[in-house]
């Protein structure tokens, strides 16, 4: 999240709410992961029991004795297990992403603290011109235009237009 030095008061006021929301979202995602992990463990137990009761129906050659390794492999090959494992992977990905967002809120708070300290020390006014918000936006637009004109495709387009204009 970008911070606007001209709107530090709003950013400071929003910080607690943003952090709380990020924390709640992360906690909910972790809870979802734990729920899915429990469902996976229960399903593995059920599939294990099914395989032990009817090993031949699950591919054990007649006359052979099922080993623990064979049973474990059959459990992992069960489509229901594969499906819930994929759901678990997605849930873990979401939880990790939300953790990163939550951690970025900590970083945002530290940045806000630094910016407020700089503001209190008149950093934004000393040795620099005090820019109006309009001037800042205009400068940002100029920089964006300059960056766009440096792009190879944009340079080709500019060259093409110059050639067309000279004809």
Order of alpha helices (4+ residues) and beta strands (2+ residues): alpha-alpha-alpha-alpha-alpha
